[in-house]
């Protein structure tokens, strides 16, 4: 009888707790980033930039469908802008401390804006551990014919930040041993290195603005989160 009573009590507690909160985060979409250093490069070029460049980056997500923390974010975008102490991705010298700005989609409701910030912090991890400013602006991320393999992407966050990319071509090879030198700044399912025709930040909060076009400095990819 005691065993049956304990089982009944356990079952009643589970029912009282209501629906499981598991899988509140089921999000998928597309992603683009660019930084002020080549990510597809050879050792000589990489060594000429490390500890001098690569400390600034713009990252953008478009959520095709899904919810984060139970809030539907389908069709919305969020952009993160970071300024680090040193080259992002360098395995020898730490890039921290890092300051960051988040730009949430103007179309989002108040709960969605909160969820977009939480989503970006989850995806960016420590890069967004010190968010100094949050902005609201129209956010768009478009791909050529919706095909990320074309590596043609266009990210706009109002007048605050932008990225435009194209594929890396034969004329972009300055030596014979280029490779993907740095990994993407966030977790992605698939990413392709691209050439940044435009990469800029004109906002406030980081004590710096920049324009760093015409570099092999971009990634175009897709992501999903399911937990």
N, C-alpha and C positions, 0 to 999 in steps of 0.2 A: 504493500500500500504506500509506504514512504517513497519508493522508487517511482510509482505511478504519479504520486502527488508532485514530486520534483519535476517530472517531465511535463506535467500539465502546467505548472507554474512557469517553466521555461518557455513553453509554447505561447502562453498568454502574454508574456513579456515581449516576445517577438512581434506578435500581432499588434500589441499596444504601441510599439515603436513606429508603426505605420510603414509606408513603402520604403524600400531600400534606397539609399542615396547613391548607390553604386552607379557608375556610368553617367554622372552628371556632366562630364566633360567628353563630348563626342564631336569633334571639330575637324574639318578638313578644308583645304584650300590651296592657294598659291602664294609664293613668297619671292621677294627680290631683295638684294642687298648690294651696296657698293661702299667701298672705303677709299681712303686717299693713299693707297699703295696697291701695287699689282698683286693679285692673288694667283694669276697664271703667269709664271715667270721662270727664269733660270737663276741659278745660285748667285751669279755676279750681280744681276739687277736686284735680287732680293736683299743681298748684303749691303747694297748701296742705299737701301731705303730703311732697313730695320733700325729701330731706335730714333729715327728721324721723321718717318711718315707712318701711316697706317694706324694712327691713334684716333681717327675720326671716321664715323660710319653712319649711314642711313639704312634702316631695315624696315620692310613693309610687308604686311600680311593682308590678304583678302580672304575672308572666310566664305567659301562657297556654300557650305551648309553646316549646321550643327549648333550646339549650345555649349556654353561654359558656365559652370556653377549654376546650372539649371536655367540660364537665360539664353534665349535664341539669338544668335548673332549672324544668321544667314544673310549674305549680301553686304556685310559691313566690312570696314577696313580699319586698321590701326598701324601707325608708324612709330618706330623708335629711332631716336637719334642719340648717338653716344660720342663722348669725348673722353678718351682714356689718357692715362699718364704716359703710356708708351705704346709700342706697336701691338695691336690686337692679334692674338694668335701666336705671338713669339713664345717659344717653349723655354727660353733662357731667362729673359727679363720679364717680370710681371707687368701686365698692362694696368694694374690697379694702383690707385683708386680710379674709378670711372664715374662720371656724372652723366645723366641722361635726361632727355625730354621725351614725353609721349604725346602723340597727336592722335586723338580719337575722332572717329567719323562723325561729321556734323549731323548725319541722318539718324544717328543712334538716339534712343530715348535715354533718360537719366539712368535707369538700371542697366541698360546696355553699355553706356559709357563706363560705368563702374566695372562691368564684366570684361569689357575690352581692355581696360588697364590691367586687370588681374590676369587675363589671358596673355598679354604681352610680357608681363613679369614672369609668368610661368615659362613661356617659350624662351625668353632672353636670359633667365636665371640671374646670375650675379651682375650681369651688365645693367640690369635695371634695379639694382639694390639701392641706388641713390637717385631717385627721380626728383629733379629739382623744379620741374615745371610740367604742367599738363595743359595742352592746347586743344581746341576744338576747331576743326576745319573740314572741308569736303575732301574725302580720301578716295582716290581711284587707283586701281591697279589693273592694267589691261595687257593682254598678250596678243601677239599677232595671230589672228585666226584661232584664238584660244589654245594655241599650241606652244607649250613652254619649251619644246625641243627646238623651236625656231630661235630661241634665246632673244627674241625681240619683245621687250617689256617696257612699259611706261607707267611709272608711279608718280602720282601727284598728291601732295598734301597741302591744298590751297596754295598760298604763296610762300609757304614755310620751307618745304623740302621737295625734292624731286630726284628721280633716277630715270634715265632712258638707256636702254642697252641694245646691242646687236651682237651677232655671232663673232667670235674671234676668227679672223681670216689669215691667209698666208702672209699678207703684208704686215701682220701684227707680230710675226716671229722675228725677234731681233738676234737670236742665237739658235742653235740647233737642239737645245735640250730644255725647252720650256716644259713645265708641268704645273699641276695644281699645287701651289706652294702652301697655301693656308686653307683650312677647312671652313665651311660656312659657320657663321656666328651663332646659329641656332640649329636645333634638330630638324632635319628635313628627310623626306622619303627618298627624294632624288633631286640632284642639283647639277646644273651645267655652268661652267665658267663662261662669262661673257665680257664684252667690251663696253665700258661705260661712255656713252656719248654725252651724258649729262649726269652730274652728281653734285647736289648742292644743298646747303642749309642756310636759311636766311632769318631764322627765328631768334628768340631770346633764351637766356637761361644758362648757356654754356660758356659765356664770355668769349665766344668765337663764332664766326660765320665762315663758310667756305664754299668754294666751287672747285671741284676736282674732276674735270671731264677728261676724256681721251686717254683712258688708262684701261689696262686689262684687269679690272678691279671689281667685277660684279659676279654675283651668282643669281641664277634664276632657277626656281625649284617648286616643289610641291611638298605639302606636309599633312600630317593627320595626328590627332591626339584622341586617345580613347581610354579613359580610366574612370 
